[in-house]
Amino acid sequence: MFAPLLQNLRDRQPLVHAITNYVTANDCANLLLACGASPVMADDPDDAPQITAHAGGLVLNLGTLHRGTIPAMLACGRIAAQRGLPVVLDPVGVGASTLRTDTALQLLREVPIAVIRGNLSEVETLTRGHGGAPGVDSTQSITPDNLEGCGALARELARRTGAVVALTGAVDLVTDGDTLYCLHNGHPMMGSVTGTGCQLSCLVGAFAAANPDSLLSATAAAVSAMGLCGEIAHRRLGPEDGNGSYRTYLLDAVYRLTPDQLEKGARYELR
C-alpha cells in the first residue's frame, strides 16, 4: 500500500520549500535529499514567495519563530494556495508562548493547510486551546490507555481544519477526520537526536508533494517510513556508537529505504 507512494517520491523528485528552524535546517535539507526530494530553505519575505512558486510543496515550521519569518510564511502560504501546493504545518511549541499560538492560528485561518504534524501537546493546544508542554518538546505521549482519546482529538482537529492530522509519539496517529491510521514503527532513541520531528515534517512534505491526490495515505507512509528508518538505524549501532552515530545512520536509512522495505516493514492498523 505504501510502496507506490515512496516510488512516486523517488521518481518525481519534488522541490520542497521548507521555512524551518535554524537548529535543524541542515538535517532537514539532508533528509529531503536522502528521500529523493530537492530542498530549498528561503525565508526572507522578499525572496521566499518566489521560491514557493517553483516548488511542489511547502513546509512551515515554527521551531525558531521570529517576526521576520511570519510574513514570509503567510506570503508563501498564499502562493501555495494559488498554485494548489500541499502545505505542511509543524506547530512546534504552540501553546508555549502567545506568539507561537497566535501565529499557528493565523496560518490555519489564512492558509489552506494540507497536513498538520505535531506532538500530543501541540495537537491538544490547537484543538482545545491548551496543552501540557512548557517548551517545544511534549511531556505527554500516546499510550494504549489514552489511544482512543488521542484518536478522537486528532479526528476533531482534522474535521475542524480540513487538514490531515499526524499526531506523533510512541504510537503515531494519522487521520483525515474519518479514517485513522495507528502506526507502530519507530524507536525511543529517535528522541535523543534534535530535530527528528522537524525532519519528519519535511518528509511528510516530500511525500505530499509527490502524491498530492493521496494526502492521507502519503502522510501515513511518511510517518511509517521515518519510524522504520529509526528502527533500521538502531540495529546498526555498535558498542561505541551513540546519538551522533545514530543521527547519521538514520539519514543513511532514509537514503537506502526501498519501496519493498517500506511495504514489508510498515506496521499499522486502520480504525
VMD Tcl script that draws the C-alpha trace (Angstrom):
set ca {
  {0.00 0.00 0.00}
  {2.81 2.44 0.85}
  {5.34 1.21 -1.73}
  {3.90 3.14 -4.72}
  {3.90 6.36 -2.70}
  {7.63 6.08 -1.99}
  {8.28 5.10 -5.59}
  {6.47 8.23 -6.75}
  {8.69 10.29 -4.47}
  {11.85 8.70 -5.85}
  {10.66 9.15 -9.43}
  {9.20 12.66 -9.24}
  {11.91 14.22 -7.02}
  {9.80 17.22 -5.98}
  {11.26 20.54 -4.91}
  {10.18 21.14 -1.31}
  {10.35 24.64 0.13}
  {10.81 24.46 3.91}
  {10.73 27.51 6.16}
  {12.10 25.62 9.10}
  {14.11 26.43 12.19}
  {17.82 27.14 12.17}
  {18.53 24.43 14.75}
  {17.55 21.67 12.32}
  {17.68 23.23 8.84}
  {20.77 21.31 7.74}
  {19.40 17.96 8.87}
  {16.06 18.72 7.22}
  {17.78 19.59 3.94}
  {19.83 16.40 4.03}
  {16.73 14.36 4.88}
  {14.95 15.77 1.84}
  {17.90 14.88 -0.36}
  {18.03 11.40 1.16}
  {14.38 10.65 0.38}
  {14.75 11.81 -3.23}
  {13.38 15.35 -2.99}
  {15.20 18.65 -3.51}
  {15.30 21.15 -0.61}
  {15.19 24.92 -0.57}
  {15.11 26.91 2.68}
  {14.40 30.54 1.71}
  {12.77 32.59 4.49}
  {13.11 36.27 3.55}
  {9.73 37.85 2.79}
  {11.10 39.43 -0.41}
  {12.54 36.14 -1.65}
  {10.61 33.20 -0.27}
  {7.27 33.62 -2.14}
  {9.03 33.48 -5.50}
  {10.78 30.29 -4.38}
  {7.46 28.72 -3.37}
  {6.13 29.43 -6.88}
  {8.66 26.94 -8.25}
  {8.17 24.27 -5.57}
  {6.00 21.18 -5.38}
  {5.23 21.57 -1.69}
  {5.68 23.90 1.29}
  {6.62 23.11 4.91}
  {6.11 25.75 7.62}
  {7.89 25.05 10.92}
  {7.54 27.32 13.97}
  {10.59 25.97 15.81}
  {12.64 29.17 15.98}
  {9.85 31.58 15.17}
  {10.65 35.27 14.83}
  {8.89 38.32 13.47}
  {10.86 38.24 10.21}
  {9.66 34.84 9.12}
  {5.96 35.24 9.86}
  {5.25 37.49 6.83}
  {7.26 35.08 4.68}
  {5.21 32.10 5.88}
  {1.94 33.88 5.17}
  {3.07 35.09 1.74}
  {4.37 31.65 0.79}
  {1.15 30.11 2.00}
  {-0.83 32.38 -0.30}
  {1.34 31.41 -3.26}
  {0.92 27.74 -2.39}
  {-2.86 28.23 -2.28}
  {-2.85 29.87 -5.71}
  {-0.83 27.01 -7.18}
  {-2.61 24.21 -5.35}
  {0.51 23.06 -3.50}
  {0.24 20.97 -0.32}
  {1.27 22.90 2.79}
  {2.52 21.09 5.90}
  {2.35 22.94 9.22}
  {4.63 21.90 12.08}
  {3.36 23.99 15.03}
  {6.47 23.49 17.18}
  {5.89 24.57 20.76}
  {2.44 26.02 20.11}
  {0.97 26.90 23.47}
  {4.38 27.71 24.97}
  {4.08 31.38 24.00}
  {1.45 33.78 22.73}
  {3.44 34.45 19.55}
  {3.60 30.78 18.63}
  {-0.06 30.19 19.34}
  {-1.26 33.30 17.51}
  {0.94 32.54 14.51}
  {-0.25 28.94 14.24}
  {-3.88 30.03 14.44}
  {-3.33 32.77 11.86}
  {-1.75 30.29 9.46}
  {-4.69 27.94 9.92}
  {-7.09 30.80 9.19}
  {-5.30 32.27 6.17}
  {-3.52 29.33 4.53}
  {-5.15 26.11 3.28}
  {-3.05 23.73 5.39}
  {-2.98 20.21 3.93}
  {-1.25 18.43 6.82}
  {-0.67 19.31 10.48}
  {2.20 17.32 12.04}
  {2.58 17.74 15.78}
  {3.00 16.05 19.13}
  {0.21 15.50 21.63}
  {0.65 18.81 23.43}
  {0.66 20.76 20.16}
  {-2.39 19.00 18.74}
  {-4.24 19.42 22.03}
  {-3.44 23.14 22.06}
  {-4.69 23.66 18.51}
  {-7.84 21.68 19.24}
  {-8.73 22.79 22.76}
  {-6.71 25.94 23.32}
  {-4.37 24.43 25.90}
  {-1.68 21.76 26.09}
  {0.75 20.29 28.56}
  {4.25 21.26 27.44}
  {6.08 24.37 28.76}
  {8.60 24.30 25.87}
  {8.92 22.88 22.39}
  {9.06 19.21 23.46}
  {5.97 17.33 24.55}
  {5.90 15.99 28.10}
  {3.00 13.73 27.12}
  {2.87 10.61 25.00}
  {0.36 8.36 23.31}
  {-0.12 5.11 25.21}
  {-2.52 2.17 24.90}
  {-4.51 3.69 27.76}
  {-5.13 7.02 26.04}
  {-5.03 5.87 22.41}
  {-8.78 6.16 21.91}
  {-8.88 9.68 23.33}
  {-5.88 10.77 21.27}
  {-7.53 9.41 18.16}
  {-10.67 11.38 18.91}
  {-8.56 14.50 19.45}
  {-6.77 14.10 16.13}
  {-10.04 13.44 14.32}
  {-11.58 16.57 15.85}
  {-8.72 18.77 14.67}
  {-8.80 17.23 11.19}
  {-12.54 17.84 10.85}
  {-12.25 21.37 12.17}
  {-9.38 22.39 9.85}
  {-9.90 20.16 6.83}
  {-6.28 19.04 7.14}
  {-4.82 15.59 7.57}
  {-3.50 15.42 11.14}
  {-0.40 13.44 12.05}
  {-0.21 13.15 15.83}
  {3.18 11.61 16.55}
  {4.65 9.95 19.62}
  {5.40 6.44 20.85}
  {2.42 5.45 18.69}
  {1.68 7.64 15.69}
  {-1.83 8.55 14.56}
  {-2.75 9.89 11.13}
  {-6.31 10.86 10.23}
  {-8.42 12.88 7.84}
  {-11.21 13.06 10.40}
  {-12.71 9.72 9.39}
  {-10.09 7.06 8.68}
  {-7.48 6.69 11.41}
  {-4.09 5.05 10.91}
  {-2.40 3.74 14.05}
  {1.28 3.39 13.17}
  {3.67 1.36 15.30}
  {7.11 1.91 13.75}
  {9.87 3.85 15.48}
  {12.46 3.59 18.23}
  {12.84 5.54 21.51}
  {16.36 6.62 20.52}
  {14.86 8.93 17.91}
  {14.16 11.26 20.83}
  {17.90 11.58 21.53}
  {18.51 13.42 18.25}
  {17.41 17.03 17.95}
  {15.04 17.63 15.09}
  {13.69 14.22 14.14}
  {10.21 15.75 14.31}
  {11.27 18.58 12.01}
  {12.78 16.04 9.62}
  {9.56 14.05 9.70}
  {7.54 17.13 8.78}
  {9.82 17.66 5.78}
  {9.46 14.01 4.83}
  {5.69 14.42 5.01}
  {6.05 17.46 2.77}
  {8.03 15.43 0.24}
  {5.55 12.55 0.21}
  {2.66 15.02 -0.10}
  {4.32 16.89 -2.96}
  {4.87 13.63 -4.84}
  {1.37 12.31 -4.07}
  {-0.91 15.37 -3.84}
  {-4.06 13.38 -4.58}
  {-3.42 10.87 -1.76}
  {-2.62 13.07 1.21}
  {-3.90 10.74 3.93}
  {-2.01 7.67 2.76}
  {1.04 9.75 1.77}
  {1.23 11.19 5.27}
  {0.84 7.75 6.83}
  {3.55 6.40 4.52}
  {5.94 9.18 5.51}
  {5.36 8.61 9.21}
  {5.86 4.85 8.80}
  {8.99 5.39 6.71}
  {10.58 7.65 9.32}
  {9.78 5.23 12.13}
  {11.05 2.24 10.17}
  {14.29 4.07 9.40}
  {14.64 4.78 13.12}
  {14.47 1.04 13.75}
  {16.97 0.27 11.00}
  {19.37 2.89 12.33}
  {19.22 1.45 15.84}
  {20.01 -2.05 14.61}
  {23.17 -0.71 13.00}
  {24.61 0.75 16.22}
  {27.84 -0.75 17.55}
  {29.07 -0.82 21.16}
  {30.94 2.50 20.76}
  {28.15 4.33 18.92}
  {25.93 6.98 20.47}
  {23.39 9.53 19.34}
  {25.84 11.13 16.88}
  {26.22 7.87 15.01}
  {22.51 7.23 15.30}
  {21.79 10.59 13.64}
  {23.96 9.59 10.68}
  {22.56 6.07 10.46}
  {19.03 7.47 10.45}
  {19.83 9.61 7.43}
  {21.52 6.64 5.74}
  {18.43 4.51 6.34}
  {16.19 7.09 4.66}
  {18.57 7.27 1.70}
  {18.64 3.50 1.26}
  {14.99 2.74 2.01}
  {13.27 0.90 -0.83}
  {9.56 0.73 -1.59}
  {9.66 -3.00 -0.88}
  {11.30 -2.44 2.51}
  {8.64 0.10 3.42}
  {5.81 -2.17 2.29}
  {7.09 -5.10 4.33}
  {8.30 -3.14 7.35}
  {5.40 -0.75 7.95}
  {3.34 -1.78 10.97}
  {-0.08 -0.19 11.16}
  {-3.77 -0.73 11.67}
  {-6.81 1.14 10.44}
  {-9.56 2.24 12.81}
}
mol new
graphics top color blue
foreach p $ca { graphics top sphere $p radius 0.5 }
foreach p [lrange $ca 0 end-1] q [lrange $ca 1 end] { graphics top cylinder $p $q radius 0.2 }
display resetview
